[in-house]
Amino acid sequence: MLKYYKKEASGVILYKETWIDNEQGQYIIHWGKYGYQGKVKQVLLKEYTSEEEYFRLFKEECEKENYSLIPSDEIYQVVIQFPLASAFGNKRDKWLQEKIEEYLNEYLGWRGVGHVDGFDIGEFKLNIYCKVIEPIKAVSCIKTCLKVSHLDLTRCCIASRKQNEEEYTIHYSLKKVTTFQL
């Protein structure tokens, strides 16, 4: 998958991405406004002589339109943290982790926001990690996804940090929280 972004003078972030759907024999192109469901176009694999040619042309088109890849030091980690009743959780906590990963990957991906990048369970906490490029809109999308999917939004705390920083900023918690720790 290749994913490019561009920030317009107004501050609006746009995304444009592509990947291969081998089952359908096509390239998928997905673009839109960051945080909103975008548009999709399919292109048959046979329209290009090779994957390399397709991806090279896609990259050139994006760069011509002033889209660029996001450097890793500008990527944010968002953590959705749930308290657990036991140190390493139970069956329901494992189910919750799997459902959140599934729904968030779908929700964030189709809005150009980011993706789930793993989880950990321990010390009476379930942490689900997401990689995003703009945490405020990402947190809004995460809250919406958890709410409409009935996945315990009221129990979680959501915080973010830049990939290369140590300290988290708390964005959401129903309970008053002043510090965030993994």
N, C-alpha and C positions, 0 to 999 in steps of 0.2 A: 504494500500500500504506500502510496505517496500522498502526503497532505501538505498543502500550501495555504498560507494566510496572507491577508493584506489589510492594513489599517488605513481607512480613508481619512481625509482631512477632518471630517465631522466626528471622528472617533469610532465610527462603526467598523467592526471587524468582519471581514468576509473570509470564507474558506472555500477551498476547491481541492478535491481528492479523487483518487482513482485506485481501483484494484481489479484483480482478475477473478471472474466467476467461471471456473473451469467446468462446473456442472452444466451451465447454460451456454458455454462457449462464447463468452463475451467479456469485454472490459466494461466496468461500471464507472461512470463519472458522476460525482455527487458534489453539488456546490450550493452556497447560500450564505445567509447572514448568521454569524456566530450566535448560537443559542436558539435558533429557530430551524424547524425542519426545512431542509433544502429541496432542490430539484434533482432529478436523476435522469441520466441518459445512458443507454446501452449501445455499445459498439461491438460488432462481431469480431472475434479474434482473427478471422481470415481476412479482414480488411487491411491487416498489417503483415509485413513479411516476418516480423519477430516481435517478441515481448520487448526486447531492447529498443527496437525502433519506436514502438508505441510509447514507452516510458520516456524516451529521449524527446519525442515530439511533444508529449504532455508537459514535460519540464520546460521546454522552450516556450510553449504557449503561456504557461503560468508566469514565467519570468518576463515575457513580453507585456503581460497585463499587470506587472508590478506585484505579483504574489511572490512570497519567499518562504523557505523553510524556517522554522523557529529554532534558534540556537538552544541547546540544552540548558544553558544557564538562565533562560527566560521562561522555562517551563515550571509550573507550580505543581505541588503535591497537595491534593485535598484528601483529608482523612475523615471518614464517617465512623464514629466510635459509638459502640453500644455497650452498656454495662451488662455483665453476665452474673447469674446467680451462683455459678460455680467457677473455679479457677480456669477451667478449659472448656466450659460450655457443655451443652447437651445436644440431643438430636434436633430440637427445635432451633437452637442457635446455628447449627450447621445448615439446616434448611434455610434459615434467614440469610446466612452468608451467601449461599448458592443463588437464591432468588434475587438478592440485591445485586450481585455481580451480573447475573443474566439481564435483569431489567435495566440496570444502569448502563451496561455496555450498549444495549439497544438504544436507549433514550439519548445518552450523550453522543453516541456515534452518529445518529441520524440528524443531529443538530450541530455537528462540527465542533463540539465542545471538548471532547477528549475520550478517554477510555479507562476502564478499571485496570489497575496495575498490580493486583494481588491483595492479599489479606494476611492477617495473623490473629490467632486466638491465644490468650494467655493472661495471667494476672487479673482475672475477672473482667476482661475486655475483649471485644471483637473489633478489630480495626480493618476497615476496607479502604484501600488506597486508590486514588484516581490521579491520572496525569492530565493537566489542563493548561491552557495558555492565559486564561483570565479567570481568577477565582470568584469574583462577585457573581458574574453570570452563571458560572459553573455551579456554585452553591444554590442559586435560585433554581436551576434545572434539577439538581439532585433533590432538593426539597420537594419540588413538584412531582418528580418520579416516585419518590418514597410515599408521598401522600396519595397519589392516584392509584398506586399499586398496593396500598394498605400494608406498608412494610415498616411499621413502628417509627415513623418520623418523630413522634413525641418523646421517644426514649433516647434519641441519639444526640450527639454533640458533633458539630462539623467545624473543622479548622483547616487552615492552609498555611503553606510556607513555600518560598521559592526553593527549588531543588537543592541549591547549594547553601541554604541557610539552616540554622538550627531551631530558631524560635517560631512557634506557630501563632497565628492570629485566629481567634475564635470568631466564627461567623454566625453560628446558630446553636442554641441550647435552650430548652424550655426552662431548665433549672439554672439558677444563677451560677455561672462558672467563671472563675478569674484566671485559672491556669489550665493549660492543656498538656498532658503527657501521654506518650504512647504506652 
